[in-house]
Amino acid sequence: MFDPTPSTREAFRLPGVDRLRRLPGMRCLVEDLATFAVTAGAWLRREPVLHNVLLTLVADRLSGDVPLSGDERFVRVVDGGETVGAMVWTPPRGPLLAAMPVGAARTLAEHLVRAAPLVEVHGPVPAAGGFAERYAECAHLVAVPGTAQRIFALDAVRLPTGVPGHARPATTADRDLLVSWAVAFAAETSPGRRPVDLSGQVDARLRHGLLWLWEWAGRPVSTAWLSRPVAEVVRVSGVFTPPGERGRGFASGCVAHVSRHALDAGATTCTLYTDLANPTSNRIYQALGYRRVAEAAQWRFAPPSEVLIKRFASETDPGLTQTS
């Protein structure tokens, strides 16, 4: 690894990122789970859709549904006595940022560069970009764009028509199928990521009735996961239809049903994330009544030498490399 020259740093500078530096008095506080749930939790609940993943990460660990590993890190950014940012880090995934001013994100990056090496960061735009730029500067790395996502929200469902089959709650008899589908979903949406045991998440959701299946011709053909409500917001995730069953509207039917179920059960809003590179999912969710709220981004960190080699290879022969 080497410190890139000024010209190299400029070549990898992130477009459109506010150059705001850390504000005087802005600092990071590392807190235990219980403290963070109170201090940062109140601030996160001001934007419950944007911060739903962070809020559920905390709630699931407070409840014991997801046991603490000891590697988690809960960090709050304060300016004077006021909370201006927050982050939850649950390895092996990279840190997940709250929606915060770019200056707060940069302060957080300066804090984490002294703590441990990162391979990625996730969060709303533009906070994720501001963090990635500053972390890369401090760690002498290059920030490489990863998955770009869109956050959607819904408060009334438009049910699709003509979808064969029906929804039903998953049961323990479906556990092995659901675990295998969760693994397939993770491999498809996060290629190259180190596999994670998802059976605990499946078991926790089964206990609380948060897993649903779409059934057709006597067999499950699609699934969708729900989170427990936090600040009256429920997140839909884990939407998966095996490749051989796609194109019949099963995912639309399942997502519409679980969204209506969550609203009927008392949630005021449902939210979900889509991959901007997948036009099908973005289209079908909007057809159900989901509306765009914000953009989110993943950034990866790599040594400048590795990025330059990949760029040279792709420009010389595009077939030699894949986009990072």
C-alpha positions, 0 to 999 in steps of 0.5 A: 500500500502506498500514499497516492500522489496529489494527482492520483487522489484528485482522480479518485475524488468523489463528485459532488461531495461537500468539502466541509471539514470537522466542526470545532467541538464535534466529536464521537462517543463510543457507547454501549448498546443500552446507552446508545438506544436511549441517546441516539435512539431519540435522535434516530426516531426523528427520521424513522424511515431513513433510520429504520435499519439502524433502529431495528439493528438496535431493537433486535439486540436489545430484545435478544433476538440477535445476540451480541457478538461483542464485536459491535460498535455503537457510535454517536457524533455530538456537536457540543451536547447535541447529537448530529450523527450516529453509526452502528457497526456489526462485523463482518458488514461494514458500518451503517451510517445514519442520515447526517451532515457531511461534516459529521460523517467526516468526523466519524471517518476520522474516528474510525480510521484510528480504530480498525481497517474498513472494507466498506461503509453503507448509508444514506447519500450524501453522508456515505460519500462524505465518510468514504472520501474522508476515510480514504484520505486518512487511510491512504485508500481509494473509495470505490462505489458499490451498490447504489440503493433507493429507499421507498416508503408506503402508507397505502397498498395498491394490490396487484391483479391477476397474480396466481396463488395466495400468501400464508404465514411461514411455519417451522416446517418451512425453516429449511426452505427459508434458510436456503432461500436466505442464502441464495438471496444473499449470494445474489444481492451481495456477490463475493461477500463472505457467507454469514449464518442466517439461520438465527435471523430466520428462527427469530422471525419465525417466532414472531410471525414475520416470515411470509410465503406466496404459495401457488399450485401447492408449493411456496414460490416466493417469500418476504420478510418483515421487521418488527415495528419501530417508531410505527415503521415496518421494513420489508426485506428478503424478498426472493423468488427462485429463478425458475418461478420468476415473471409471474408476479409472485413477488408483487403479490407477496410484498403487497400482502405483507405490506397490507398485513403490517399496516392492518396490524398498526404500522403507519408506514412500510419501507424497503430498499431496492438496488438501483441496478435492478429496474424490475424491483424498482418498477414493481414496488412503485406499482404497489404504492411505494414512493421514493424517499432517499438514495443510499450507497455502499462504498468499498475501500481498496489500495490505490495500486489494486484499483489502478491495476483493475482500471488499466486492465478494464481499459485494455481488455474489458473482459478481464475484469468486472466492475468493483 
